């Protein structure tokens, strides 16, 4: 009964809004079959070769890995690129678009995910902020004068058993040094943020026009709270969907201890 009441409250918040901000963490992709790398054991289940080598996520998701063992680093990121290209966005992506379609200012997305699933589901590229970058864009590892470029022509052939790239390593088109994903990694001082900065400018212009914003936050973790902090900074009604950390702190906000798809389906049902 309490969950039904919470979903009804969430539906009212959405009905009263003139703009919808989606704040999405790794939990948004789980229902599409993507791993969220929660904890070392979960990461090693997804990448057993790295488990055998006792390599933690923080070690392989570090620019240093591209210097020391580029075929292993690109084995990991190449596998992820292939997985993201192959996956189909789950129904929750379309529920969100349906919720926003009659709002005067529509929806905007702020996500720490690098998978491009919102764009794949049909969200306008100019309505997405990818605060940690995108695996679908590359940059020079040596930080030369090259700008970012799309990864469209890079189709990695990965030995999944050993997590190693078999095909040629991608190169910078300007200086021919090794290329890396345009993703903000751990200990990363050379991440090129120009694309993300431009996305944030689009968001700020949109945000200024919205008078009755509501935020739906989905699957945003607490270990790296970038998305959760961004949600709360908006100072507007918040609907937080999270299996483990659904607590909200202000009266009128809604916390649903559910997975992303299940939570969105429950809210959509409350509209009926």
N, C-alpha and C positions, 0 to 999 in steps of 0.2 A: 504493500500500500504506500509506504514512504517513497519508494522508487517511482511509482506512478505520479505521486504528488510532485516530486522533483522534476520529472519529465514534463508535467503540465506547466510548472513554473518556467522551465527552460523554453517551452513553446511560446509562452506569453512574452518572455524577453525578446525572442526572435521576432514575434509579430509586431512589437512596438518599435523595432529598430529601423533605421533608414540606411544602414550599412552593416555588413557582416565581415568581421576579421577572423580568419582561420589561423590559429597558431598551432603548428603541427610539429611534433617530435617523432622519434623513431617508432613509437607505438602506432602511428598512423599507417605504416607499411606492413605491419604484422599480418593483418587480415588479407593482404595480397600474397602472403607467403614469404615475405622478406624477413630476415633475422634482424633483431635489434641490438645484438651484441651485449645484452645485459649480463654483466659478470663475466669473469674469465672462463668459467666452465661453459657458458652459453656460446661464447666466441669460439672456443676450441671445438665444440660440437659442430659448428658451422664450417670451421676450417681445421679439420683434424691434422693436416700436415703441420700447421703452425702449433698445434697442441703438442705433437711429438717433439717439436723443436723447443717447446716451452716459451714460445714467443707470444707475448701479450699484445692486445690490440694497440696499446699505447706505443709499443715498439715498432710495429709494422706501419702504423698510421703516423709516421714521422718522416720528414724529408731525408733524414740521415739514412733511412733504409734504402732510398733510391741511390745514394752514393755508395753504400757498402755492398748491396746485393740487389741490383736493379731488376733482375729477372724474378726474384722472389717478391719484391715490392709490386712489380707489375703483374705478377701472378695473382696477388691478392686483389689489386684494384681492377685488373682485367676481368677477373671472375665476377666482381661486383658490377662492372660495366655491362658485361654480357647478361647478367641476371636482371638488371634494371631494364635493359632493352627488351627482354623476353616477357617480363611480368605484365599482367593485365591489372589496371587499377580496380580495386574492389568497389562495391556498390556505394560505399560511404562517400566517395568523391562526388558522385552524382547526386546524392541526397543533399549535400552541402550546396551544390549549384542550384538545385531546385528551391532550397530555402531562400536563396538570395535573389532569385530571378525577378521578383516583383518589388525588391527594395530600390528606392530611387538611386542609390549609389552602388548597388550590387555588392560584390565581395572582393576581398583582397586576402592574400595568403602571406604569412610569415612563417618560414620553416627552416629548421636546422637540417632537414634531409637533403641529400645531394643527388637523389635518384631521379628527379624530373617527373615524378608521377602526377603532380597536379597539372603540368602542361600536357602530359600525355592524355589526361582525362578531359582535356578541352579548355582548361583555364587559360586565359590570355597571358602570354609571356610578360606583358607589362603590368599584370596584376599579381605578381609573385616576387617576394623577397627571399632569396636563398642565403641566409646569413652565414653559412659555412661554405658557400660556393657550390659548384656543380661538377659531377663526374663527367658530364657531357661536354666539358670545355677543358682545354689543356693550356699549360704555360711552360716556359723554359725553366728547367731546374737551376740553371746558372744565373737566372734573373738578368738576361741580356735585354736588349731594347725591344724584343718582340712583344706584341700585344697578345691577348688571349686569342685562341682559335678553337673552333668547334672540333669535337672528337669524331665527327661523322665518318671520316675516312679511316679511322683506326678500328680494326676488328680483331681483337686479341685472340690468339689461339693459346689456350691455357691447359697445361697438364694439371688437372684438378687434383689428382692424387698427391702430387708433390708441391702444388701451389706455385708453379713456375711458368713463366711465359715462354712459349716455344717459338712464336713468330718474332719478326724483327722488332726491336725496341723502337718506340716512337721518338722522332727527333724534332727539335725546334726548327721551324722553316727558315729562320734568320741565321743562327750560328751553328746549327746542326748538333748542338749538345742534346743530352737526354731531355725528353719532355716528361712532365708529371701532371697529375690531375690538378685542376684549379679548385682544390679543396683545402680549407683551413685545417691543418694537421696539428699534432702536438709539437711544441718547440719549433714553431713555424714562423720565421721572421721574414720570409720571402714570398708569402702568399700575396698574389695580386688581387686587390679588392675593388678594382675599378668597376667591374660588372655589378657586384653587390651594392656598391655605393650608388650607382645609377638606379638600381632597383629601389633603394631606400628613398631616393628623391621622388620617384613616382609615388611611393607610399605616402610620403609626407604631404604631397599635394592632394592626394585623395583624402587623407585623414582630416585635412583642414576643412573640407567640404562636408564631411559627415557630422551631423549634430546628435544623432541618437545611435551611437555605435554599440554593438554587442560583440563579444569575443567568444568563440568556441575554441577551446584549447584541447588538443587531442594527443595523448600519449607522449607528453613532454616530461622528460626525466628531471630528477633533482640533483644528480651528480654534476652535470653541466647545465645550470638552470637558465641558459640564455633565453629560451622560448618562454618559460614560466615568468621570468622577470619582465620580458617584453609585454606579455599579456597583462600583468598587473600594472605596468606603467601607463596603460591606456586610461586608467581611472574611469572605467565604464563597467556595466554588467558583464560578468564572466560566467561561462559554463565550462567547467573543467571535467573532461572525461579521461579517466586514468585508472588502470586496474589496481595500482599500488599506492598512488599518492594523489587521491582525489580531493583532499581537504581544501576548503576555501575559508577565507578569513573575514569576509564582510557579509552582513545581513543582506539577503536578496540574491547573492550569488548561488550558483548551483554546482555541487560536486557529485559526479556519478562514478561509482567504483565499478566500471565496466570497460571492456575493450572498445576500441574506436568504432568499429562497424556496429556492434551491438548497441552502443550508446546512441549513435546517430539514428539507428532504426527505431529505438525506443522513443526518441524525441519526435521523429517523424510520425510515429503512430499516435502521439499525444495531440497532434494537430487535428486528427480525425475526431 
